[in-house]
Amino acid sequence: MSRPPDEVFNQPPPLEDYNPFEEDAPLREALRREGAAWAEESVKEFGALMGRSETLRLGEAANRNPPALRTHDRYGRRVDEVEFHPAWHELLRIGVTGRHHSLPWATPRAGAHVARAALNMLRHQVDEGASCPLTMTFAVVPSLRLQPELAGEWLPRVLSEEYDPRSVPAREKRGVLFGMALTERQGGSDVRANTTRAAPAASRAGAGAEYTLDGHKWFCSAPTCDAFLTLAQAEKGLSCFLLPRILPDGTRNGFHLQRLKEKVGNRSNASSEVEFRAARAWMVGEEGRGVQTIIEMVRHTRLDCAFGSAATTRRAVAEALNVCAHRRAFGKRLSEQPLMKNVLADLCVESEAATALALRLARGFDESPRDESQRLFTRLATAVGKYWVTRRTVAAVSEALECTGGNGYVEESPLARLYRDAPLNSIWEGSGNVQCLEVLRAVAKDARTLDATLSEIRAARGGDRRLDEFSDALARELSDASQLEVRARRLTERLALALQASLLVRHAPHEVADAFCASRLAGDAGLAFGTLPPGTDFDAIIERSRPKAGD
């Protein structure tokens, strides 16, 4: 019997109206294991919200209707505003009311960073763009605390659970968001090449004093935030400043938006070029030590890059698993085809390894204030994790898209957006080479950072012969001081693989850890996903990670 021409069959149900937390065993287990079991019910409740079709539509709408720059009003007055789709504001409201920007600071208890990471991983799967201002607002706190009088003024607004998008003075707002403006067109990651100048606004100079800034920034993230940390050259060298967008008297600061960047992805969020013209700003931290002042903000944003990319990988893999569980070809479901099983299982292993490392880093941030070994561990491992997880996400999303065929390569598919978004976190807050050089700097500055990281790896000693051999070889490579910069990527990659393997050997099901060690450590695989060795328990690995929505 012939089918009507408009009948749709052999297509999967959309992956929506489900709970992405309940359907993600690796994330659930990591949340408990890393010290945030107390937050499980609230994370589960939030997961239900993030899986609703209405919430998923917010991410689609915010990216299909990108922000628009409005530099002047109808009378020619400078306004420097960016207009957003309502979906963007709703996504930010969800994040702020959920304390995604403030949880560890507002509730400083064991596991708070881990709980925040899990919450953010769920929201990030809906839209990556909103993560930018939420991350920077979260990350500004350690740097802002270095200047007590500024912290006393701004932190109550930063920690607020109310989203207030109005362009009014900060003291009139129920809550504020922070951005960052560091790089300049001539310097990029080399911020010491910055040319923006800072001059004292009065006779007093130094920490906490008011300055005027003149210059430009090539990238300003989320330019409609209420205030920004930025770098400028003062008399004693590069210094850090807090620059409000609207001044206390209600006038606009000398903070002018030149144009919005037309980015490959991350389209819901605005990124801009800005010019400072006698912009008023207040010095944060010691004069001439701007990099040291802002580095804690940067380090916390790098943590978010790691778990944000882990979230992107998870969403992409979940979409691929959903399609392959329902779509049929050559007489079988795609998920029953031996070669597709290999691809899907390999992607599941990659996703679980990324999640495990990201939440382990979050626990390190929780414990660092009280545990010196954890402080040392996160100093090195954050750069390692940021480098590796963000990098692998690009390949994983591409492979997941291919699993869905041509349907994944059209803009109606969430995978198209994930594919465009995937490279960003490997670039933002220091590209790959910057992270690898940061690894070398951390070890050179304090060799205990490497000892703490190797201690974490060795916690799995005896659990898998391949990991033991890989770790021993890695230790020998690290002891060789020749041509370290040339070898920096190789060393960073191997540190990341050893950390992920150690976590999986200790905590994941045997089939997951075995597949990871065989393919990533022992070389029993090819260069592409889907080359796990015969004998791998593909079905068990896939079933562990497959979302059951639509069954």
C-alpha positions in Angstrom: 0.0 0.0 0.0 1.4 3.4 -1.0 1.8 6.1 1.6 0.3 9.6 1.3 3.0 11.9 0.0 2.7 14.1 3.1 3.0 11.3 5.6 6.1 11.6 7.8 7.6 8.4 9.0 11.0 7.0 10.0 11.8 10.3 11.8 12.7 10.6 15.5 10.6 12.5 18.0 12.2 15.8 19.1 14.3 15.5 22.2 12.2 17.7 24.4 9.8 17.6 27.3 12.2 15.5 29.3 14.6 16.0 32.1 18.2 16.2 30.9 19.5 15.8 34.4 17.6 12.6 35.1 18.7 11.3 31.7 22.4 12.0 32.3 23.8 9.3 34.6 27.4 10.6 34.4 26.3 14.1 35.5 24.1 12.7 38.3 26.9 10.5 39.6 29.5 13.3 39.4 27.3 15.7 41.3 27.0 13.2 44.2 30.7 12.1 44.1 32.1 15.6 44.1 30.3 16.8 47.1 26.9 18.3 46.0 24.5 15.5 46.8 22.6 18.0 48.9 21.7 20.0 45.7 20.4 17.0 43.8 16.7 17.7 44.2 17.0 21.3 43.2 19.2 20.4 40.2 16.7 17.8 39.2 13.9 20.3 39.4 15.9 22.8 37.3 16.6 20.0 34.8 12.9 19.5 34.3 12.6 23.2 33.4 15.5 23.1 31.0 14.0 20.1 29.1 10.6 21.7 28.5 9.9 22.5 24.9 9.0 26.1 25.8 12.5 26.5 27.4 14.3 25.0 24.5 12.4 27.4 22.2 13.9 30.3 24.1 17.4 29.2 23.0 16.3 28.9 19.4 14.5 32.3 19.4 17.4 34.2 21.1 19.8 32.8 18.4 17.5 33.4 15.5 16.9 37.0 16.5 20.4 38.3 17.3 21.1 41.6 19.1 21.1 44.8 17.2 23.2 47.9 18.0 21.6 51.3 18.4 24.3 53.9 18.8 22.2 57.1 18.7 18.6 58.1 19.5 16.3 59.8 17.0 17.6 63.2 18.0 21.3 62.3 17.5 22.2 61.8 21.1 24.6 59.0 21.8 22.8 56.1 23.6 25.1 53.0 22.9 22.4 50.4 23.5 21.9 46.9 22.2 18.4 45.6 21.7 17.7 42.0 22.4 14.9 39.6 21.7 12.7 38.9 24.8 14.0 35.3 24.9 17.4 36.6 25.8 16.1 38.4 28.8 14.1 35.4 29.9 17.3 33.2 29.7 19.2 35.7 31.8 16.3 35.9 34.3 16.4 32.1 34.6 20.1 32.1 35.3 20.1 35.0 37.8 17.1 33.8 39.8 18.7 30.3 39.8 21.9 31.9 41.3 24.0 30.6 38.4 26.2 33.7 38.8 26.4 33.6 42.6 25.8 30.3 44.2 29.2 29.6 45.7 29.6 33.2 47.0 26.0 33.5 48.3 26.0 30.0 49.8 29.6 29.2 50.6 29.2 25.5 51.6 31.0 22.4 50.5 30.0 21.4 47.0 28.6 24.8 46.0 30.9 25.1 43.0 29.9 21.6 41.9 26.2 22.3 42.3 26.6 25.5 40.3 28.5 23.6 37.6 25.7 21.1 37.2 23.0 23.8 37.0 25.0 25.8 34.5 25.6 22.7 32.4 21.9 22.2 32.1 21.1 25.8 31.2 24.1 25.9 28.8 22.5 23.2 26.7 19.6 25.5 26.0 21.8 28.5 25.0 25.5 29.2 25.2 25.2 32.9 24.8 23.6 33.7 28.1 26.4 31.9 29.9 28.8 34.7 29.0 27.4 37.5 31.2 26.5 35.0 33.9 30.0 33.6 34.0 31.7 37.0 34.1 29.4 38.2 36.9 30.3 35.0 38.8 34.0 35.3 38.1 34.4 39.0 39.0 33.9 38.4 42.7 37.4 37.2 43.6 39.0 40.1 41.8 36.5 42.7 43.1 37.2 41.6 46.7 40.8 42.8 46.3 39.4 46.4 46.6 37.2 46.3 49.7 35.5 49.7 49.2 34.5 48.8 45.7 33.4 45.3 46.8 31.3 46.8 49.5 29.5 49.0 47.0 29.1 46.4 44.2 28.9 42.9 45.6 25.4 43.2 47.1 24.1 44.0 43.6 26.3 41.2 42.0 24.9 38.6 44.4 21.3 39.7 43.9 18.9 37.1 42.6 16.9 39.6 40.6 17.6 40.3 36.9 17.2 44.0 36.1 18.0 44.9 32.5 17.3 48.6 32.8 20.0 51.1 31.8 20.0 53.1 34.9 22.7 53.8 37.6 23.7 50.7 39.4 22.6 52.1 42.8 19.0 52.2 41.4 19.1 48.6 40.2 17.9 45.4 41.9 20.8 43.5 40.5 23.8 44.0 38.2 25.8 42.1 35.7 29.5 42.4 35.0 31.5 42.1 31.7 35.1 42.2 30.7 37.1 44.2 28.2 40.7 43.1 27.9 42.0 42.5 24.4 43.0 45.2 21.9 43.4 44.8 18.2 47.2 45.0 18.2 47.7 42.6 21.1 45.1 39.9 21.5 46.2 37.6 24.3 49.3 39.7 24.8 47.5 42.2 27.1 50.7 43.8 28.2 50.8 45.3 24.7 47.6 47.3 25.5 47.7 51.0 24.7 44.7 52.2 26.5 45.8 55.0 28.9 44.6 55.7 32.4 45.1 59.1 34.1 44.1 60.0 37.7 41.0 62.1 37.8 42.2 63.9 40.9 45.3 64.3 43.0 44.9 60.9 44.5 46.2 57.9 42.5 46.5 54.2 43.1 44.2 51.5 44.4 40.5 52.6 44.7 41.2 56.0 43.1 39.2 57.4 40.2 40.8 57.6 36.8 39.8 58.5 33.2 40.5 56.0 30.5 41.1 56.7 26.8 41.6 53.9 24.2 39.9 51.0 22.6 39.1 47.3 23.2 38.8 44.9 20.3 36.5 42.5 22.1 34.1 43.5 24.9 32.0 40.6 26.0 28.3 41.4 26.8 28.6 45.2 26.3 25.2 45.9 28.0 26.4 44.8 31.4 26.3 47.3 34.1 30.1 47.4 34.7 33.3 46.0 33.4 36.7 45.1 34.5 39.2 46.3 32.0 43.0 46.9 31.7 44.8 50.2 31.0 48.3 51.6 31.3 48.8 53.7 34.4 52.0 55.5 35.4 53.3 52.3 37.1 52.2 50.0 34.3 49.2 47.9 33.3 46.4 48.1 35.9 42.9 46.9 36.4 39.9 49.2 36.5 36.2 48.9 37.3 34.3 50.9 34.6 30.5 51.5 35.0 28.4 51.8 31.9 26.0 54.4 33.5 27.5 56.9 35.9 25.9 57.6 39.3 24.3 60.8 38.1 22.5 58.9 35.3 24.7 60.1 32.5 26.4 57.7 30.1 30.0 57.0 30.7 32.6 57.6 27.9 32.1 53.9 26.9 31.1 53.9 23.2 30.1 50.9 21.2 31.7 51.0 17.7 30.1 47.9 16.2 28.9 44.4 17.2 31.0 41.5 16.1 29.4 39.2 13.5 30.4 36.0 15.1 30.3 32.5 13.7 28.3 31.3 16.6 27.2 32.5 20.1 24.8 34.7 18.2 22.3 35.4 21.0 25.0 37.3 22.9 26.5 40.6 21.9 30.2 41.1 21.6 31.5 44.5 20.5 34.4 46.8 19.8 34.4 49.7 22.3 36.1 53.0 22.6 36.9 54.8 25.9 36.7 58.6 25.7 37.5 60.0 29.1 35.6 57.1 30.6 35.5 57.2 34.4 36.8 54.1 36.1 38.1 53.1 39.5 41.4 51.2 40.0 41.0 47.7 41.4 44.1 46.3 43.2 47.6 47.6 43.1 48.8 49.9 40.4 50.9 48.1 37.8 49.6 44.7 38.8 46.5 44.6 36.6 47.2 41.1 35.3 47.6 39.7 38.8 44.4 41.4 39.9 42.3 40.1 37.0 43.8 36.7 36.8 41.4 35.2 39.4 38.4 36.4 37.2 40.1 34.8 34.2 40.7 31.5 36.1 37.1 31.3 37.1 35.9 31.9 33.6 38.2 29.2 32.4 36.5 26.8 34.7 33.2 27.7 33.1 34.7 27.2 29.6 35.5 23.6 30.6 32.1 22.6 31.9 30.3 24.7 29.3 32.0 22.7 26.6 31.2 19.5 28.4 27.6 20.6 28.3 27.7 21.3 24.6 29.2 17.8 24.0 26.5 16.2 26.1 23.7 18.0 24.3 25.1 17.0 20.9 25.6 13.4 21.9 22.1 13.2 23.4 20.7 14.5 20.1 22.7 11.9 18.1 21.6 9.1 20.5 18.0 10.1 20.2 18.0 10.2 16.4 19.9 6.8 16.1 17.5 5.1 18.6 14.5 5.9 16.4 15.6 6.1 12.8 16.0 3.0 10.7 18.2 2.3 7.7 19.0 -1.0 5.9 16.5 -2.9 7.9 17.7 -1.9 11.4 17.7 1.0 13.7 20.8 3.1 13.3 21.7 2.4 16.9 21.7 -1.4 16.1 24.2 -1.1 13.2 27.6 -2.3 14.4 29.6 0.6 13.0 27.2 3.2 14.3 27.3 1.5 17.7 31.1 2.1 17.7 30.7 5.8 16.8 28.0 6.4 19.4 29.8 4.6 22.2 33.0 6.5 21.4 31.0 9.8 21.7 29.5 8.7 25.0 32.9 7.9 26.4 34.2 11.3 25.3 31.2 13.1 26.9 31.5 11.2 30.2 35.2 11.9 30.4 34.5 15.6 29.8 31.8 15.7 32.5 33.9 13.9 35.0 36.9 16.2 34.6 34.8 19.4 34.6 33.0 18.6 37.9 36.3 17.4 39.5 37.7 20.8 38.7 34.6 22.4 40.3 35.3 20.4 43.5 38.8 21.7 43.4 37.5 25.3 43.5 35.2 24.3 46.4 38.1 22.9 48.4 40.9 25.4 47.4 40.3 27.9 50.2 40.8 25.3 52.9 43.1 22.8 51.2 46.5 23.8 49.8 46.8 20.7 47.7 43.5 21.5 46.0 44.6 25.0 45.3 47.7 23.7 43.7 45.8 21.1 41.7 43.3 23.6 40.3 46.0 26.1 39.4 47.4 23.6 36.9 44.4 21.4 36.1 42.1 24.2 35.2 44.3 25.2 32.3 44.7 21.5 31.3 41.0 20.9 31.4 40.1 24.2 29.6 42.5 23.3 26.8 41.4 19.7 26.3 37.7 19.7 26.9 37.0 22.7 24.8 39.2 21.3 22.0 37.6 17.9 21.9 34.1 19.4 21.9 34.6 20.7 18.4 35.3 17.2 17.0 32.6 15.6 19.1 29.9 18.0 18.0 30.9 17.5 14.3 30.7 13.7 14.7 27.3 13.9 16.5 26.0 16.1 13.7 27.1 13.6 11.1 25.3 10.8 13.0 22.0 12.7 12.2 22.8 13.0 8.5 21.6 16.0 6.5 18.9 16.8 9.1 21.6 17.9 11.4 23.1 20.3 8.9 20.1 22.6 8.7 19.3 25.5 11.0 16.2 23.9 12.3 18.3 21.3 14.0 19.9 22.2 17.4 23.1 20.6 16.1 23.7 23.3 13.6 23.8 25.9 16.4 25.9 23.6 18.6 28.3 23.2 15.7 28.7 27.0 15.3 29.0 27.5 19.0 31.5 24.7 19.7 34.8 26.4 18.9 34.2 29.5 21.0 35.3 28.2 24.4 38.6 27.0 23.1 39.3 30.6 21.9 37.7 32.7 24.7 39.8 33.4 27.8 43.0 32.2 26.1 43.3 30.0 23.1 45.0 26.6 23.1 48.6 27.8 23.0 47.9 30.3 25.9 46.5 27.4 28.0 49.5 25.2 27.3 52.0 28.0 28.1 50.0 28.6 31.3 50.6 25.0 32.2 54.4 25.5 31.8 54.2 28.8 33.8 52.3 27.2 36.6 54.9 24.4 37.0 57.8 26.8 36.7 56.4 29.1 39.3 55.6 26.3 41.8 56.5 22.7 41.1 54.0 21.6 43.7 51.2 22.2 41.1 52.5 19.3 39.1 53.0 17.1 42.1 49.4 17.8 43.1 48.1 16.9 39.6 50.2 13.8 39.4 48.9 12.8 42.8 45.4 13.0 41.5 46.3 10.8 38.6 48.0 8.3 40.8 44.9 7.9 43.0 43.8 5.3 40.4 47.1 3.4 40.7 46.6 -0.3 40.2 43.1 0.2 38.7 44.3 -0.3 35.1 47.6 -1.4 33.8 47.4 0.9 30.7 46.8 4.0 32.9 49.8 3.0 35.1 52.1 2.7 32.1 50.8 5.9 30.6 51.3 7.8 33.8 54.8 6.5 34.2 55.7 7.5 30.7 54.1 10.9 31.3 56.1 11.5 34.4 59.3 10.8 32.4 58.3 13.2 29.7 57.5 15.9 32.3 61.0 15.5 33.9 62.6 16.3 30.5 63.2 20.0 30.5 64.3 20.2 26.9 62.2 22.1 24.3 59.2 22.5 26.7 57.4 25.1 24.6 57.6 22.9 21.5 56.2 20.0 23.5 53.7 22.0 25.5 50.6 20.8 23.6 51.6 17.2 23.8 52.3 17.4 27.5 49.0 19.2 28.3 47.0 16.7 26.2 48.6 13.8 28.0 48.0 15.4 31.4 44.3 15.8 30.4 44.0 12.2 29.2 45.6 10.9 32.4 43.3 12.9 34.6 40.2 11.8 32.7 41.4 8.2 32.8 42.1 8.3 36.5 38.6 9.6 37.2 36.9 7.0 34.9 39.0 4.1 36.3 38.0 5.1 39.8 34.4 6.0 39.3 32.9 5.0 35.9 31.5 1.5 35.0 34.2 -0.9 33.8 33.1 -0.8 30.2 33.5 3.0 30.0 36.9 3.1 31.7 38.1 0.2 29.6 37.1 1.8 26.4 38.7 5.1 27.3 42.0 3.5 28.4 42.2 1.2 25.4 41.5 4.0 22.9 43.0 7.1 24.5 45.9 5.7 26.4 46.9 2.4 24.8 46.4 3.6 21.2 44.0 0.8 20.3 41.9 3.1 18.1 42.2 5.3 15.1 42.2 9.1 14.9 38.5 9.5 14.3 35.5 8.7 16.6 34.1 5.3 15.9 37.4 3.4 16.1 37.1 1.7 19.5 38.5 -1.8 19.5 36.4 -4.9 18.9 35.2 -6.4 22.1 34.1 -3.0 23.5 30.8 -3.3 25.3 29.1 -0.8 22.9 25.5 -1.5 24.1 26.2 -0.9 27.8 28.1 2.3 27.1 25.3 3.6 24.8 22.5 2.6 27.1 24.1 4.4 30.1 24.0 7.7 28.3 21.0 7.4 26.0 18.1 9.7 26.8 14.9 7.6 27.1 12.5 10.4 26.1 10.3 9.2 23.3 10.7 5.5 23.9 
